[in-house]
Amino acid sequence: MTAKKSILIICGGGPAPGINAVISTVAKIFLKDGYRVIGLHEGFKGIFSEAPKLKEFNFDHADRIFSRGGSTLIMSRFKPSDEKLNTKLFLDNNVKLLVSIGGDDTASTANRITGYLLNENISIANIHVPKTIDNDLPLPDRNPTFGFHSAKDEGVRIGNTTYEDARTSQNWFVMSTMGRSAGHLAFGIATSCHFPMLVIPEMFDKTKITFDKVVRLIISSIVKRKIENINYGVALISEGIFHILPASELDKCDINFTYDDHGHPELGNVSKSHIFNMLLQTKLKELGIDIKSRPVELGYELRCCRPIGFDLTLCTLLGLGVKKMFDNGLTGCIVTANSKGEVTPLFLSDLKGADGKIAPRLVDINSEFAQLCFQNLHYLQEEDYKRAKLYLENPEAYDFNKILNED
């Protein structure tokens, strides 16, 4: 007897607010259409396991998880290499659709798996729902990835509290946040909190990045505020700075980094804010400027917060979009939704460049929005040099615009 037709849901990579909302929406709409809905724990690791851990969804569970943070399905960053695919999982459960939730790596791996299954005469559709709090997937019309706005909102909540502490104690805080090679999260949090200094990798499009330049940008803000009789502040630095720092610079912070398979430093193992704060304190002592600063790390606490209304709506639309794509006979595509609420398919081939890779979407620092936000920062300019000499022998070396245009 043929098993009841089903869909299989997997989650790859790290958590993002809204995963449960996608799972819930997909589960409800397919249950309504007579499908079994099966969740697979541990992402692709489960597909290559002889004893996969499955979760059978009913309406009650799907409904309960909708607005929760985290993921009801255990996530994994497992990437298959020579492991044997468990085709029995798909045959025994009469799986008709593999729904993958994750970044571009998860999408391409899911695509390869359904291609392999097809070679084994097992025809299964695959539709991918893109997620990342980094907002660095190049979706059409710069539409955000789900989870970004919720993570930003949580970061703003923590950031506002930190800024209030700075005002209350008349201190400075050096804050760092996630974001991989893009500065969207840091940019969004800093501009929403009115932090006086923001440092993201995109700012260094005209000069080579160094720890010294990052520290001088922070000091530029500190001194600008001091001459305005403002003795507190928060400087937010994106972790993406580390992704573009040369190895010679990383050696200067006396941290023995571990590196991932792509050669990137595993930043989750160290506190970036502590590194920057240590370098700042060393430079301030050298300059004879008496300022207290404390490190604050914004990291994993952003990934599993409750999704805000924006993401709940977006995730609902994306989940319903999965059903629409499937009913239209599409496979191997990413489901996207624009600001008009229109759901359209996007294929990996649409995102890849000539080198076959998907370039991350970066903050457009030349946009009017970014330029206006930079005006809201506090930093030294030429008209400040005379007053800044009270604290700096060579204030021009701390001029915000000059630092970002140095040879």
FIVO-833910 format. One record per residue: x, y, z of N, C-alpha, C in turn. Coordinates in steps of 0.001 Angstrom, whole numbers, plus 500000, padded with zeros to 6 digits. Layout:
residues N
R       nu       nv       nw      cau      cav      caw       cu       cv       cw
R        X        Y        Z        X        Y        Z        X        Y        Z
...
***
This chain:
residues 407
R       nu       nv       nw      cau      cav      caw       cu       cv       cw
R   500841   498798   500000   500000   500000   500000   500878   501256   500000
R   500600   502203   499114   501385   503429   499016   501069   504348   500193
R   502149   504860   500810   501974   505768   501936   501325   507065   501470
R   500657   507730   502402   500036   509017   502106   501107   510002   501656
R   500812   510794   500638   501792   511762   500135   502170   512753   501243
R   503440   513188   501205   503929   514056   502273   504898   515100   501736
R   505188   516080   502579   506269   517029   502305   507259   516925   503455
R   508516   517234   503182   509572   517162   504185   510182   518555   504346
R   510295   519030   505595   510843   520356   505884   512163   520212   506616
R   513199   520909   506135   514487   520920   506817   514963   522360   506986
R   515786   522587   508011   516360   523914   508267   517873   523789   508329
R   518570   524624   507576   520022   524587   507569   520626   525896   508042
R   521878   525838   508491   522569   527045   508936   522218   527409   510364
R   522236   528703   510664   521931   529183   512008   520511   529697   512121
R   520018   529879   513345   518641   530345   513561   518418   531774   513075
R   517151   532087   512820   516722   533446   512488   515270   533585   512931
R   514903   534715   513518   513513   534912   513933   512567   534750   512741
R   511547   533921   512904   510578   533713   511827   510614   532316   511238
R   511603   531512   511602   511668   530141   511070   510404   529382   511432
R   509996   529472   512682   508780   528759   513104   507546   529270   512386
R   507538   530560   512048   506386   531115   511319   506302   530515   509918
R   507455   530319   509275   507468   529676   507953   507015   528226   508071
R   507610   527506   509028   507251   526092   509219   505761   525959   509495
R   505252   526811   510386   503840   526768   510755   502938   526997   509545
R   503260   528016   508762   502424   528358   507600   502456   527247   506559
R   503659   526739   506263   503790   525648   505289   503013   524418   505768
R   503180   524090   507053   502501   522915   507598   500983   523052   507503
R   500459   524188   507898   499003   524378   507894   498410   524275   506491
R   499063   524938   505511   498481   524980   504173   498556   523618   503482
R   499602   522822   503782   499699   521489   503185   498833   520478   503927
R   498698   520612   505247   497768   519748   505988   496345   519946   505472
R   496023   521189   505194   494686   521526   504688   494413   520851   503347
R   495507   520598   502601   495371   519993   501273   495562   518478   501307
R   495586   517891   502513   495624   516431   502619   496998   515802   502678
R   498047   516590   502833   499406   516041   502907   499799   515741   504354
R   500674   514744   504507   501397   514615   505764   502509   515651   505732
R   502786   516257   506878   503875   517237   506963   504892   516705   507963
R   506100   516462   507473   507156   515866   508287   508313   516856   508410
R   508763   517054   509636   509945   517876   509869   511139   516977   510142
R   512291   517362   509629   513502   516564   509820   514482   517349   510678
R   514850   516763   511827   515818   517411   512702   517227   517321   512118
R   518053   518281   512506   519489   518320   512160   519770   518511   510675
R   518862   519181   509990   519093   519577   508610   519539   518440   507706
R   520578   518704   506912   521044   517702   505946   521679   516498   506627
R   522110   516666   507851   522663   515529   508590   521615   514431   508711
R   520349   514845   508871   519263   513874   508987   519004   513115   507701
R   519185   513809   506561   518941   513171   505258   519971   512084   504980
R   521163   512236   505562   522221   511259   505333   522367   510278   506494
R   521386   510284   507391   521416   509381   508537   520539   508159   508280
R   520975   507005   508764   520169   505785   508635   519016   505794   509625
R   519115   506619   510650   518036   506721   511648   517666   508189   511823
R   517066   508816   510806   516726   510239   510888   515683   510513   511975
R   515825   511665   512615   514886   512060   513657   513783   512906   513025
R   512578   512376   513020   511463   513031   512338   510463   513619   513320
R   509793   514672   512902   508700   515270   513679   507481   515353   512773
R   506412   514699   513183   505156   514733   512420   504334   515925   512907
R   503914   516754   511980   503157   517949   512351   501652   517695   512257
R   500936   518236   513238   499486   518360   513128   499149   519838   513287
R   497893   520174   513123   497511   521589   513169   497833   522207   514518
R   497583   521460   515595   497775   522009   516938   499220   522462   517145
R   500174   521613   516773   501578   521972   516964   501982   523107   516017
R   501548   523013   514783   501880   524054   513809   501337   525406   514261
R   500150   525409   514808   499525   526658   515247   500238   527231   516461
R   500691   526357   517356   501302   526794   518606   502657   527462   518387
R   503403   527015   517396   504770   527512   517221   504856   528794   516382
R   503759   529205   515764   503792   530254   514750   504597   531489   515139
R   504361   532042   516309   505001   533319   516666   506205   533152   517584
R   506654   531918   517769   507781   531679   518664   509122   531937   517974
R   510112   532307   518789   511470   532422   518278   512100   531050   518143
R   513330   531022   517667   514029   529749   517513   513446   528902   516397
R   513693   527609   516485   513167   526674   515490   512728   525396   516171
R   511523   524948   515859   511030   523690   516421   511801   522503   515855
R   512456   522712   514709   513320   521688   514128   514773   522015   514471
R   515473   521046   515031   516876   521243   515387   517673   521537   514118
R   518530   522553   514198   519267   523002   513019   520686   522445   513015
R   521307   522473   511847   522671   521967   511709   523349   522654   510534
R   524671   522824   510653   525465   523374   509551   526159   522269   508759
R   525704   521050   508945   526301   519897   508257   526233   520060   506740
R   527383   519819   506086   527445   519849   504628   527903   518482   504127
R   527074   517822   503331   527436   516474   502871   528640   516483   501936
R   529418   515415   502010   530550   515265   501080   530451   513899   500400
R   530930   512851   501081   530885   511511   500472   529869   510597   501151
R   529032   511171   502030   528069   510343   502755   527003   509777   501801
R   526431   508680   502199   525406   508037   501374   524032   508612   501707
R   523309   509038   500680   521981   509616   500860   520975   508545   501255
R   520130   508850   502223   519101   507916   502682   517859   508047   501793
R   517859   507349   500666   516710   507412   499739   515466   506777   500347
R   515663   505872   501297   514544   505183   501937   513627   506173   502649
R   514228   507228   503193   513450   508259   503884   512390   508844   502958
R   512751   509086   501710   511845   509712   500753   510830   508713   500198
R   511285   507488   499967   510391   506461   499405   509349   506002   500418
R   509794   505704   501644   508876   505176   502659   507809   506188   503051
R   508150   507479   502952   507193   508515   503357   506497   509182   502179
R   506755   508654   500964   506114   509183   499747   506236   510708   499691
R   507479   511184   499866   507735   512623   499888   507611   513193   498474
R   506837   514236   498342   506636   514894   497047   507354   516244   496950
R   507690   516817   498114   508310   518139   498130   509288   518243   499282
R   510493   518734   498990   511475   519056   500018   511493   520577   500183
R   511068   521042   501356   511081   522469   501664   512331   522754   502494
R   513231   523537   501941   514463   523875   502664   514397   525328   503120
R   514845   525566   504351   514871   526915   504919   516305   527205   505313
R   516889   528262   504734   518281   528575   505046   518848   529600   504092
R   520174   529666   504044   520857   530599   503163   521114   529989   501800
R   522008   530613   501040   522263   530136   499680   522947   528774   499665
R   523773   528475   500689   524404   527154   500765   523352   526067   500931
R   522377   526313   501796   521297   525351   502018   520498   525160   500736
R   520250   526251   500024   519483   526175   498773   520200   525320   497732
R   521500   525553   497549   522233   524807   496526   522380   523339   496900
R   522560   523051   498193   522666   521654   498629   521354   520915   498416
R   520234   521560   498746   518918   520949   498538   518688   520678   497057
R   519142   521597   496216   519022   521437   494770   519785   520206   494288
R   521002   520050   494803   521828   518900   494406   521210   517590   494863
R   520614   517605   496053   520011   516385   496595   518824   515937   495746
R   517953   516872   495370   516805   516488   494534   517262   516056   493150
R   518373   516611   492683   518939   516175   491409   519452   514759   491488
R   520103   514419   492600   520594   513057   492811   519418   512085   492901
R   518376   512490   493618   517200   511618   493756   516563   511349   492398
R   516555   512371   491543   515974   512203   490211   516748   511156   489417
R   518067   511136   489606   518888   510118   488935   518594   508718   489456
R   518023   508658   490666   517621   507381   491257   516141   507100   490986
R   515565   507831   490024   514145   507693   489648   513199   508044   490789
R   513628   508974   491652   512775   509485   492723   512546   510965   492438
R   511354   511295   491955   511069   512666   491543   510454   513460   492702
R   511198   514433   493165   510758   515259   494288   511034   516727   493961
R   510064   517579   494191   510263   519015   493987   511028   519597   495169
R   511724   520689   494940   512409   521403   496019   512122   522892   495892
R   511629   523476   496965   511396   524922   497017   512077   525439   498278
R   512823   526513   498112   513661   527039   499189   513119   528370   499712
R   513157   528530   501040   512774   529793   501674   514039   530431   502245
R   514441   531603   501719   515713   532210   502137   515611   532900   503489
R   516596   532648   504340   516625   533329   505637   518054   533668   506037
R   518222   534801   506659   519460   535180   507328   519242   536514   508019
R   519726   536626   509252   519617   537914   509940   520619   538912   509370
R   521548   538429   508546   522572   539309   507980   522043   540159   506825
R   520916   539760   506239   520279   540502   505140   521193   540632   503920
R   522087   539669   503732   523087   539802   502669   522804   538960   501429
R   521603   538352   501354   521240   537655   500119   520720   538679   499111
R   521199   538634   497884   520815   539660   496891   519432   539432   496305
R   518413   539592   497134   517034   539423   496677   516629   540615   495808
R   515667   540422   494907   515241   541505   494007   514735   542733   494769
R   514982   543902   494198   514477   545160   494733   514944   545397   496179
R   516086   544800   496542   516661   544916   497882   515677   544532   498978
R   514777   543578   498658   513847   543107   499676   514616   542417   500794
R   514193   542587   502047   514933   541999   503167   514711   540497   503280
R   515702   539815   503838   515518   538411   504176   514750   538338   505487
R   513940   537291   505642   513166   537222   506878   514119   536993   508064
R   513767   537569   509184   514581   537476   510393   515424   538712   510630
R   515771   539424   509550   516643   540596   509691   516010   541671   510557
R   514774   542050   510254   514149   543157   510980   513884   542799   512443
R   513589   541539   512718   513380   541124   514115   514693   541156   514888
R   515771   540656   514259   517088   540691   514902   517524   542135   515132
R   517269   542983   514134   517603   544405   514282   516817   545019   515437
R   515530   544688   515513   514676   545227   516567   515186   544821   517948
R   515602   543565   518083   516156   543101   519358   517472   543819   519653
R   518287   544014   518612   519539   544744   518779   519307   546187   519199
R   518273   546804   518648   517931   548185   519021   517489   548249   520480
R   516735   547235   520912   516303   547198   522317   517512   547164   523252
R   518467   546287   522954   519682   546190   523762   520526   547455   523598
R   520595   547952   522367   521390   549148   522099   520886   550367   522831
R   519570   550555   522872   518998   551703   523582   519291   551629   525078
R   519229   550417   525641   519544   550238   527059   521015   550544   527325
R   521874   550094   526414   523307   550355   526544   523592   551856   526451
R   522925   552520   525522   523117   553966   525363   522632   554712   526610
R   521541   554249   527198   521040   554865   528427   522045   554695   529556
R   522692   553538   529603   523741   553302   530603   524911   554258   530375
R   525271   554462   529090   526364   555386   528773   526041   556799   529270
R   524811   557230   529033   524392   558562   529499   524423   558646   531023
R   523915   557605   531653   523793   557591   533111   525153   557559   533791
R   526062   556754   533258   527375   556587   533894   528451   557487   533307
R   528100   558215   532214   529066   559074   531518   530290   558277   531071
R   530005   557138   530470   531031   556264   529926   530810   556039   528440
R   531755   555345   527818   531604   554894   526439   531492   553378   526406
R   530756   552894   525426   530677   551454   525186   531131   551168   523761
R   531894   550105   523624   532307   549613   522307   531494   548349   522039
R   530622   548424   521052   529690   547335   520762   530037   546692   519419
R   529875   545375   519347   530072   544672   518078   528861   543787   517834
R   528528   543609   516553   527377   542775   516236   527646   541895   515027
R   526830   540848   514899   526956   539902   513791   526685   540575   512446
R   526883   539810   511376   526588   540345   510051   527427   539766   508926
R   528367   538877   509280   529294   538330   508280   529986   539478   507534
R   530072   539400   506214   530843   540405   505477   530046   541673   505177
R   528756   541700   505532   527904   542864   505263   527571   543597   506559
R   527334   544895   506463   527100   545706   507649   525654   546091   507902
R   524701   545357   507287   523291   545751   507399   522805   545803   508847
R   523127   544781   509620   522626   544710   510989   523219   545835   511844
R   524517   546033   511736   525167   547108   512496   524635   548472   512069
R   524497   548664   510763   523990   549937   510237   522580   550205   510761
R   521719   549197   510704   520334   549362   511145   520221   549660   512626
R   521019   548971   513442   520968   549177   514889   521526   550546   515263
R   522686   550890   514706   523334   552158   515060   522499   553363   514662
R   521919   553328   513458   521116   554474   513020   519819   554578   513817
R   519272   553435   514234   518019   553454   515003   518238   553909   516442
R   519459   553739   516950   519765   554141   518322   520447   555507   518412
R   520737   556119   517249   521475   557391   517216   522839   557279   517888
R   523533   556157   517659   524898   556029   518154   525784   557049   517436
R   526749   557624   518135   527596   558641   517501   528645   558087   516541
R   528936   556765   516620   529910   556199   515685   529479   554803   515246
R   529668   554557   513969   529338   553298   513315   530499   552939   512399
R   530944   551695   512455   532013   551239   511567   531587   549931   510914
R   531430   549952   509593   531056   548756   508842   532057   548552   507707
R   532219   547332   507227   533247   547073   506204   533060   547860   504920
R   531814   548154   504554   531548   548873   503308   532146   550279   503295
R   532411   550829   504455   532964   552180   504537   534393   552256   504002
R   535052   551096   503935   536460   551072   503526   536591   550712   502045
R   535816   551377   501217   535859   551110   499778   536965   551903   499081
R   537561   552868   499802   538603   553698   499191   539943   553608   499925
R   539985   552804   500945   541217   552678   501723   541323   551282   502315
R   542531   550850   502564   542777   549542   503169   542383   549588   504638
R   541700   548567   505095   541238   548565   506478   542334   548074   507413
R   542463   548757   508549   543399   548355   509601   542737   548582   510954
R   543256   547912   511972   542762   548146   513327   542977   549603   513721
R   544111   550158   513313   544429   551544   513662   543377   552509   513143
R   542905   552296   511917   541892   553188   511352   540565   553051   512090
R   540207   551834   512453   538959   551626   513197   539032   552350   514542
R   540149   552200   515229   540325   552840   516537   540318   554359   516401
R   540960   554880   515360   540969   556339   515161   539577   556885   514845
R   538756   556096   514162   537377   556528   513911   536603   556652   515224
R   536826   555698   516129   536148   555757   517433   536637   556971   518221
R   537947   557194   518227   538514   558331   518950   538044   559648   518337
R   537878   559678   517022   537337   560864   516358   535985   561230   516959
R   535161   560228   517208   533838   560468   517787   533943   560876   519252
R   534825   560211   519991   535003   560521   521410   535442   561980   521591
R   536439   562403   520807   536966   563764   520942   535957   564797   520447
R   535267   564482   519358   534225   565397   518869   533192   565652   519963
R   532802   564609   520645   531815   564774   521715   532408   565512   522918
R   533662   565247   523222   534281   565913   524367   534334   567432   524155
R   534660   567858   522932   534724   569317   522697   533332   569934   522656
R   532316   569072   522546   530927   569549   522636   530378   569332   524052
R   531286   568958   524986   530930   568699   526390   529938   567540   526531
R   530105   566526   525684   529322   565287   525765   530311   564172   526075
R   530207   563584   527247   531238   562663   527724   530800   561204   527735
R   529932   560855   526832   529470   559465   526759   529160   559116   525309
R   528952   557830   525064   528575   557423   523714   528720   555927   523516
R   528272   555477   522348   528409   554072   521945   528958   554042   520524
R   529987   553240   520308   530521   553004   518967   530199   551566   518585
R   529499   551387   517484   529106   550044   517042   529941   549638   515833
R   530547   548459   515926   531428   547955   514871   530910   546613   514382
R   530783   546476   513083   530310   545221   512500   531411   544170   512531
R   531036   542924   512827   532019   541844   512823   532620   541633   511433
R   531926   542127   510406   532421   541985   509043   533773   542630   508834
R   534147   543545   509740   535472   544156   509689   536542   543056   509671
R   536324   542015   510473   537310   540940   510567   537422   540146   509272
R   536343   540117   508497   536354   539346   507261   537256   539967   506196
R   537483   541275   506294   538297   541928   505258   539647   542407   505783
R   539926   542149   507071   541232   542491   507621   542285   541518   507108
R   543434   542004   506676   544511   541097   506265   545047   540325   507460
R   545648   539174   507206   546169   538320   508279   547175   539065   509153
R   547938   539973   508541   548933   540736   509293   548282   541590   510382
R   547053   542043   510115   546325   542836   511111   545799   541956   512229
R   545287   540778   511873   544745   539868   512887   545823   539460   513876
R   547057   539366   513406   548162   538992   514291   548406   540045   515367
R   548006   541291   515099   548278   542390   516026   547431   542325   517298
R   546319   541607   517258   545435   541602   518433   545739   540441   519378
R   546780   539658   519066   547245   538581   519949   546159   537550   520246
R   545294   537298   519282   544262   536276   519422   544577   535137   518448
R   544586   533918   518945   544808   532765   518074   543470   532326   517481
R   543138   532882   516314   541864   532576   515672   541857   531145   515118
R   540682   530529   515138   540457   529317   514366   539733   529736   513095
R   539884   528948   512044   539336   529327   510747   538420   528237   510215
R   537362   528651   509465   536435   527684   508890   536993   527140   507576
R   536192   526309   506911   536639   525656   505677   536874   526644   504540
R   536304   527843   504666   536458   528855   503621   537600   529829   503924
R   538310   529591   505044   539425   530452   505395   539044   531677   506194
R   537761   531767   506611   537315   532918   507399   537549   532643   508887
R   537958   533653   509655   538111   533451   511104   536765   533111   511730
R   536763   532129   512628   535517   531716   513300   535237   532712   514425
R   534491   533746   514071   534307   534883   514958   533437   534564   516165
R   532639   533483   516058   531793   533114   517185   532594   532648   518391
R   533884   532346   518185   534722   531854   519281   535385   532970   520083
R   535273   534200   519614   535919   535321   520312   534943   536485   520432
R   535219   537357   521390   534419   538571   521548   535095   539707   520787
R   534474   540115   519689   535042   541185   518880   535067   542510   519637
R   534031   542761   520440   533969   544027   521178   535111   544130   522187
R   535501   543004   522789   536618   543022   523732   537926   543379   523022
R   538101   542852   521816   539316   543148   521051   539394   544630   520728
R   538287   545169   520184   538276   546592   519827   538424   547480   521063
R   537778   547096   522153   537862   547898   523373   539285   547905   523929
R   539943   546755   523874   541321   546659   524346   542242   547573   523516
R   542071   547518   522185   542886   548359   521304   542588   549841   521521
R   541314   550174   521759   540924   551562   522023   541548   552063   523316
R   541461   551255   524387   542007   551674   525671   543517   551900   525599
R   544189   551045   524849   545639   551189   524676   545971   552514   523995
R   545216   552856   522948   545456   554097   522209   545092   555322   523043
R   543991   555258   523780   543585   556391   524623   544631   556657   525700
R   545190   555602   526267   546234   555759   527289   547465   556410   526682
R   547797   555994   525455   548942   556572   524739   548738   558064   524496
R   547492   558464   524223   547169   559865   523942   546938   560682   525206
R   546856   560004   526354   546623   560709   527612   545188   561168   527777
R   544256   560488   527115   542826   560828   527216   542172   559883   528219
R   541613   560444   529272   541023   559642   530346   539542   559386   530048
R   539278   558275   529401   537902   557876   529073   537725   556402   529415
R   536673   556087   530120   536362   554684   530390   535487   554141   529268
R   535799   552947   528816   534955   552283   527809   534784   550826   528200
R   533635   550285   527851   533325   548896   528188   532829   548169   526938
R   533145   546879   526797   532711   546115   525618   531319   545520   525784
R   530554   545510   524706   529240   544848   524668   529150   544061   523359
R   528903   542771   523465   528836   541906   522283   527378   541573   521956
R   526940   541922   520752   525610   541528   520280   525799   540344   519337
R   525388   539167   519784   525618   537975   518974   524435   537047   518950
R   524594   535914   519624   523600   534851   519530   522240   535241   520102
R   522205   536258   520974   520918   536653   521555   519973   537273   520535
R   520477   537601   519347   519621   538181   518305   518937   537118   517445
R   519445   535894   517460   519017   534903   516473   517699   534203   516810
R   517384   534102   518087   516208   533324   518482   515154   534145   519209
R   515174   535458   519029   514143   536292   519650   512809   536071   518932
R   511743   536514   519554   510427   536416   518914   510376   537309   517681
R   509841   536830   516587   509741   537678   515389   508745   538810   515586
R   509070   539964   515030   508153   541104   515093   507096   540952   513997
R   506104   541838   514033   504989   541739   513096   505410   541724   511638
R   506416   542533   511285   506873   542571   509894   507284   541184   509423
R   508112   540498   510226   508585   539178   509821   507485   538119   509876
R   506547   538255   510808   505429   537301   510852   504610   537388   509563
R   504417   538614   509082   503681   538788   507823   504486   538251   506642
R   505772   538608   506607   506632   538161   505506   506742   536638   505481
R   506937   536038   506648   507072   534575   506714   505777   533868   506318
R   504650   534455   506682   503370   533896   506252   503269   533914   504732
R   503647   535033   504145   503590   535179   502694   504532   534192   502007
R   505736   534029   502557   506696   533096   501973   506216   531651   502098
R   505629   531316   503256   505116   529962   503457   503988   529635   502492
R   503077   530588   502312   501994   530395   501343   502549   530369   499922
R   503645   531107   499722   504286   531110   498408   504860   529759   498041
R   505326   529005   499039   505830   527642   498786   504734   526797   498150
R   503529   526894   498720   502399   526117   498181   502044   526569   496774
R   502085   527882   496557   501781   528416   495229   502778   527890   494192
R   504077   527929   494522   505107   527438   493597   504925   525957   493304
R   504654   525197   494360   504478   523754   494206   503269   523448   493331
R   502171   524124   493575   500954   523906   492783   501154   524290   491319
R   502090   525222   491089   502377   525651   489719   503421   524767   489040
R   503832   523712   489748   504766   522762   489155   506212   523206   489143
R   506560   524223   489944   507942   524719   489969   508807   523908   490927
R   510085   523850   490649   511045   523182   491526   512407   523835   491353
R   513276   523627   492338   514618   524196   492279   514637   525701   492368
R   513636   526292   493002   513559   527750   493061   513506   528259   494497
R   513776   529537   494626   513674   530250   495895   512398   531077   495850
R   511632   531047   496929   510401   531828   496957   510718   533216   497519
R   510271   534252   496816   510495   535627   497269   509176   536394   497243
R   509130   537455   498043   507939   538306   498088   508381   539755   498103
R   507726   540600   497316   508095   542015   497284   507175   542838   498181
R   507391   544153   498192   506637   545036   499076   505160   545119   498710
R   504823   544694   497492   503417   544683   497071   502709   543399   497484
R   503463   542465   498090   502876   541190   498469   502821   540204   497327
R   503581   540453   496273   503608   539544   495128   504687   538488   495341
R   504305   537230   495175   505222   536102   495371   505728   535639   494012
R   507055   535559   493893   507651   535152   492622   508804   534183   492876
R   509094   533315   491894   510222   532384   492043   511531   533051   491640
R   512585   532631   492283   513924   533096   491954   514819   531869   491905
R   515640   531755   490865   516490   530587   490720   517930   530953   491057
R   518674   529979   491580   520062   530223   491966   520869   530797   490810
R   520554   530349   489597   521267   530846   488420   521061   532360   488239
R   519931   532878   488768   519656   534317   488675   520559   535126   489614
R   521068   534459   490652   521848   535149   491672   523351   535015   491476
R   523763   533964   490771   525194   533683   490633   525856   534605   489616
R   527089   534986   489923   527866   535800   489006   528591   534929   488000
R   529483   535538   487228   530228   534817   486199   531114   533728   486799
R   531516   533925   488076   532374   532937   488738   531587   531797   489372
R   530256   531829   489199   529417   530772   489756   529092   530950   491226
R   529545   532049   491816   529292   532302   493229   528236   533391   493412
R   527590   533375   494567   526597   534400   494894   527262   535476   495740
R   527415   536658   495183   528053   537755   495911   527102   538287   496980
R   527595   538547   498188   526715   539063   499241   526218   540464   498914
R   524995   540747   499322   524457   542101   499163   525021   542964   500286
R   525640   544069   499922   526279   544934   500896   525460   546206   501116
R   525788   546928   502162   525163   548234   502408   525626   549185   501308
R   524678   549853   500666   525009   550827   499626   525355   552149   500303
R   526648   552339   500586   527039   553529   501346   526944   554809   500525
R   526759   554685   499225   526603   555873   498378   525151   556287   498196
R   524232   555505   498780   522817   555853   498681   522531   557096   499515
R   521473   557798   499173   521112   558994   499937   520813   558637   501390
R   520162   557502   501589   519821   557066   502943   521078   556918   503798
R   522093   556216   503256   523324   556007   504017   524052   557318   504256
R   524129   558155   503235   524840   559430   503370   524178   560330   504411
R   522857   560331   504443   522157   561129   505450   522416   560580   506854
R   522430   559262   506981   522674   558647   508294   524089   558914   508778
R   525061   558928   507855   526438   559239   508246   526541   560669   508777
R   525700   561561   508272   525699   562947   508761   525254   563028   510212
R   524538   562010   510667   524017   562005   512031   525040   561477   513034
R   526187   560990   512527   527259   560536   513403   528023   561747   513941
R   528788   561529   514985   529646   562587   515543   531097   562235   515253
R   531797   563106   514535   533207   562869   514214   533884   564192   513898
R   535209   564166   513958   536000   565377   513721   536058   565725   512240
R   535938   567024   511969   536131   567581   510641   537094   568763   510768
R   537442   569358   509641   538469   570405   509640   538123   571557   510580
R   536857   571923   510659   536484   573053   511508   536636   572749   513005
R   536894   571474   513334   537043   571087   514743   538498   571042   515191
R   539441   571186   514267   540846   570957   514580   541340   571808   515751
R   540993   573090   515740   541518   574005   516763   541110   573552   518166
R   539833   573247   518366   539374   572814   519692   539880   571409   520024
R   540026   570562   518992   540456   569184   519219   541907   569104   519674
R   542696   570164   519396   544102   570160   519804   544263   570109   521321
R   543199   570368   522032   543234   570237   523488   543469   568777   523893
R   543099   567871   523012   543222   566435   523306   544144   565698   522335
R   544296   566243   521141   545059   565557   520103   546120   566484   519520
R   547351   565992   519446   548422   566788   518869   548231   566990   517375
R   547692   565952   516702   547452   566018   515249   546015   565619   514929
R   545056   566492   515177   543644   566147   514981   543300   565743   513556
R   544070   566202   512579   543775   565832   511187   543886   564320   510971
R   544678   563646   511804   544812   562182   511680   543560   561472   512173
R   542666   562213   512793   541430   561640   513325   540204   562206   512616
R   540439   562849   511503   539350   563375   510667   538643   562200   509982
R   537360   562060   510234   536564   560940   509748   536743   560716   508244
R   536558   561776   507480   536612   561642   506007   538022   561376   505506
R   539006   561940   506168   540387   561704   505757   540826   560264   506034
R   540382   559728   507170   540718   558341   507502   540203   557394   506427
R   538988   557641   505958   538360   556751   504982   538834   557019   503560
R   539763   557954   503398   540308   558227   502066   541832   558175   502050
R   542420   557596   503102   543876   557506   503169   544410   556538   502129
R   545598   556827   501624   546247   555943   500652   546685   554645   501329
***
